[in-house]
Amino acid sequence: MNTVLQAFAPATFDAEKFKTTTRAQWQSAAEAWHRWGPFIGSWLGDATEVMFEMARVGPGCRVLDVAAGAGEQSIAAARRVGPAGHVLATDIAPALLAHAERDARAAGLGGIVATQEIDGEALTTLPAASFDVAISRVGLIYFPDQQRALAGMKHALKAGGRVAAIVYSTPERNGFFSIPVKIIRERAHLPAPLAGQPGPFSLGGEGVLEAAFARAGFKDVAVRRVPSPVKLPSAAECVRFERESFGALHQMMSTLDEHQRAQVWHDIETALATFETNEGFVGPCEMLVGVGTM
């Protein structure tokens, strides 16, 4: 699931306000995120398959999908676990889960996929030791208390169960996203993010994801890098994707007037045009896939 950024930096980080804003953003962006689902599935397909393989998602598995969004990867997991398995797709935004539920039924997987609105930091409300695997695709990075989220996943896992997450690596390796964020931050005169504030690159540094899993008590932690270039017909199409789907970018520009916002989007498109090739737009993106065992 993608993309709540550090929109503002008050004197102290307000986690509850952040969650309220996050929920509202995803409620608003749900239709667009779902509409872009086939593209997102293709873009993140390699990383998703690596996650399934590292977590050993297979026939009969019970899978907890945290911050599942519109459920594209939940449905992919359901195809792997088959009729003897189960996938629970959870998210803070019910509008996203409604798409996941409808798509699962349309795919004939309604008996395998269930949905539940739940804060990813409140997973201890789920039955203990009830899942074989917990996954989170581009979700863990946006939790204000990542350790609380991991503790909840651990609570829900059976002995020997596995947790797996996909996160962005560093800004330098993710220009399609970091360049727009940098331009907006400069034009809107936003201060630097507060220490500990969640964001897209919060687990991308060398050894950071491994340390987070180990601190949460997971063993046999492993991390793989997966090149995940954003391939679209043009830089303009990448900007359209981000404008329609990345609600937090709009939140970052909320202090700008209409003319200023239009100019920022124009400048972002100009900057991203450097990634256009003879085959179209190829935006730099690298994902990390981490796994740990109970």
C-alpha positions in Angstrom: 0.0 0.0 0.0 1.7 3.4 -0.9 2.3 6.8 0.3 1.5 9.1 3.4 4.4 11.6 3.6 5.5 14.0 6.3 3.2 16.7 5.2 3.8 19.1 8.1 6.3 19.2 11.0 4.7 20.7 14.1 6.8 21.2 17.3 6.0 17.6 18.3 4.8 14.9 16.0 1.1 14.1 16.6 0.7 10.4 15.8 -3.1 10.5 16.2 -3.6 13.5 14.0 -1.3 11.8 11.5 -3.5 8.6 11.5 -6.7 10.7 11.1 -5.2 12.5 8.1 -3.9 9.2 6.7 -7.3 7.6 6.9 -9.0 10.6 5.2 -6.4 10.7 2.5 -6.9 7.0 1.6 -10.6 7.3 1.8 -10.4 10.0 -0.8 -7.8 8.3 -3.0 -9.3 4.8 -2.8 -11.1 4.9 -6.2 -7.9 6.1 -8.0 -5.7 3.7 -6.2 -8.0 0.8 -7.2 -8.1 2.1 -10.8 -4.4 2.1 -11.0 -4.3 -1.4 -9.4 -3.2 -3.3 -12.6 -0.3 -1.0 -13.0 0.6 -1.2 -9.3 0.5 -5.0 -9.5 2.8 -5.0 -12.4 5.2 -2.4 -10.9 5.5 -4.2 -7.6 5.0 -7.7 -9.0 8.6 -8.9 -8.7 8.9 -7.6 -5.1 5.6 -9.2 -4.2 6.7 -12.6 -5.5 10.0 -12.3 -3.7 8.0 -11.5 -0.5 5.8 -14.6 -1.0 8.8 -16.8 -1.6 10.8 -15.5 1.4 7.7 -15.9 3.7 6.9 -19.3 2.2 3.4 -18.4 1.4 1.9 -21.6 -0.1 -1.1 -24.0 -0.1 -3.1 -24.0 3.1 -1.3 -20.9 4.7 -3.2 -18.5 6.8 -2.0 -15.0 5.8 -2.5 -11.6 7.6 -2.1 -8.7 5.1 -1.5 -5.5 7.1 -2.2 -2.2 5.4 -3.6 -4.2 2.5 -5.0 -1.2 0.5 -7.2 -2.3 -2.3 -6.0 -5.8 -1.9 -4.2 -6.6 -5.2 -1.5 -8.5 -3.2 -4.1 -10.0 -0.9 -5.7 -11.6 -4.0 -2.3 -12.8 -5.3 -1.7 -14.4 -1.9 -5.1 -16.1 -2.0 -4.2 -17.7 -5.3 -1.1 -19.1 -3.6 -2.8 -20.5 -0.5 -5.7 -22.0 -2.4 -9.1 -23.2 -0.9 -7.5 -24.7 2.1 -5.9 -21.4 3.1 -7.2 -18.0 4.3 -6.2 -14.3 3.7 -7.3 -11.5 6.0 -6.8 -8.1 4.4 -6.7 -5.3 6.9 -6.5 -1.6 6.5 -7.4 1.7 8.2 -9.5 2.9 5.3 -12.7 1.0 4.6 -13.1 2.5 1.1 -10.0 0.6 0.1 -11.2 -2.7 1.7 -14.5 -2.4 -0.1 -12.6 -2.7 -3.4 -10.6 -5.6 -2.1 -13.7 -7.5 -1.1 -15.5 -6.9 -4.5 -12.4 -7.9 -6.5 -11.9 -11.1 -4.4 -15.5 -12.1 -5.1 -15.2 -11.3 -8.8 -12.1 -13.5 -8.9 -13.9 -16.4 -7.3 -11.8 -16.0 -4.1 -14.5 -14.6 -1.8 -14.3 -17.7 0.3 -10.6 -17.3 0.9 -10.2 -13.5 1.3 -11.8 -11.7 4.2 -11.4 -8.0 5.1 -11.4 -6.1 8.4 -11.0 -2.4 9.1 -8.2 -2.2 11.7 -5.4 0.1 12.6 -2.1 -1.6 11.8 -0.9 -0.7 15.3 -3.9 -2.4 17.0 -3.3 -6.0 15.7 -3.3 -7.4 19.3 -7.1 -7.3 19.0 -6.9 -10.2 16.6 -6.8 -13.8 17.9 -3.3 -14.8 19.1 -1.3 -17.3 17.1 -3.9 -17.5 14.3 -1.8 -16.9 11.2 1.2 -18.6 9.5 2.4 -15.4 7.8 2.0 -11.6 8.2 2.8 -9.5 5.2 2.8 -5.7 4.6 3.5 -4.2 1.2 4.7 -0.6 1.4 2.7 -0.2 4.6 5.0 -0.6 7.6 7.0 2.5 6.7 3.9 4.7 7.4 3.1 3.5 10.9 4.0 6.1 13.6 5.0 3.2 15.9 6.6 0.6 13.7 7.6 -1.6 16.7 4.0 -1.6 17.9 2.9 -2.8 14.5 5.5 -5.5 14.4 4.6 -6.6 17.9 0.9 -6.9 16.8 2.0 -9.1 13.8 4.1 -11.2 16.2 1.0 -11.6 18.5 -1.1 -12.8 15.5 1.5 -15.3 14.3 1.8 -19.0 15.3 5.1 -20.4 16.6 7.5 -20.5 13.7 5.4 -18.0 11.7 7.0 -15.4 9.4 6.6 -11.7 9.0 7.5 -10.1 5.6 7.5 -6.5 4.5 8.2 -4.6 1.3 9.7 -1.1 1.8 11.4 1.6 -0.3 15.2 1.7 0.0 16.8 5.1 0.0 15.8 8.4 -1.7 18.8 8.2 -4.0 17.5 4.9 -5.5 13.9 6.1 -5.7 14.0 9.2 -7.8 10.4 8.8 -9.2 9.2 9.6 -5.7 11.9 11.4 -3.9 12.3 14.1 -6.6 8.6 15.2 -6.3 8.8 15.2 -2.5 12.0 17.4 -2.6 10.5 19.9 -5.1 7.2 20.2 -3.1 9.1 20.5 0.2 11.2 23.3 -1.2 8.3 25.3 -2.8 6.0 24.9 0.2 8.9 25.9 2.6 8.2 22.8 4.7 10.7 22.1 7.5 12.6 18.9 7.7 10.7 15.9 9.1 10.9 15.3 12.8 13.1 12.5 14.2 11.1 9.3 14.2 8.4 10.6 11.9 7.1 7.9 9.5 7.6 8.2 5.8 8.5 6.4 2.6 12.2 6.0 3.3 12.0 5.5 7.0 13.2 1.8 6.8 15.4 2.1 3.7 18.8 2.8 5.1 21.5 0.2 5.4 20.6 -2.3 8.1 17.5 -0.3 9.3 14.9 -2.9 8.3 17.0 -5.8 9.7 17.4 -3.9 13.0 13.6 -3.2 13.2 12.8 -6.9 12.8 15.4 -8.0 15.3 14.3 -5.4 17.9 10.8 -6.8 17.5 12.1 -10.2 18.5 12.2 -11.9 15.1 15.0 -14.3 14.2 16.7 -15.4 11.0 16.1 -12.0 9.5 17.0 -11.6 5.8 16.6 -8.7 3.4 16.8 -8.7 -0.4 17.0 -5.7 -2.8 14.5 -5.9 -5.7 14.9 -3.4 -8.6 11.3 -2.1 -9.3 11.5 0.6 -12.0 8.3 2.6 -12.6 7.6 2.0 -16.3 5.0 4.3 -17.9 4.6 5.8 -21.3 5.9 9.2 -20.2 6.9 11.5 -17.3 3.5 13.1 -17.7 1.8 9.8 -17.0 3.9 9.3 -13.9 2.8 12.7 -12.7 -0.8 11.7 -13.4 -0.3 8.5 -11.4 1.1 10.4 -8.4 -1.4 13.2 -8.6 -4.3 10.8 -8.6 -3.0 8.2 -6.1 -0.5 9.9 -3.7 -2.8 12.0 -1.6 -0.1 13.1 0.7 1.6 15.1 -2.1 -1.5 17.2 -2.2 -1.4 17.6 1.6 2.1 18.8 1.4 1.0 21.5 -1.1 -2.1 22.6 0.9 -0.6 26.0 1.7 0.0 26.8 -2.0 -2.6 28.5 -4.2 -4.0 26.9 -7.4 -1.4 28.7 -9.6 1.5 27.7 -7.4 0.3 24.0 -7.3 0.0 23.9 -11.1 3.6 25.3 -11.4 4.9 22.7 -8.9 3.3 19.8 -10.9 4.8 21.3 -14.1 8.2 21.5 -12.5 8.0 17.9 -11.2 7.1 16.7 -14.7 10.1 18.6 -16.1 12.4 17.0 -13.6 11.1 13.5 -14.1 11.4 13.9 -17.9 15.1 13.1 -17.4 14.0 9.5 -16.9 12.3 9.2 -20.3 13.9 6.8 -22.7 13.2 5.4 -26.2 11.0 2.8 -24.4 9.1 5.4 -22.4 9.4 6.6 -18.8 11.6 4.4 -16.6 11.6 5.9 -13.1 14.3 4.7 -10.6 12.8 2.6 -7.8 14.3 0.0 -5.5 12.4 -2.0 -3.0 13.7 -4.0 0.0 12.0 -7.2 1.0 12.5 -8.3 4.6 11.5 -11.4 6.4 11.8 -12.7 10.0 10.7 -15.8 11.9 9.0 -16.1 15.2 
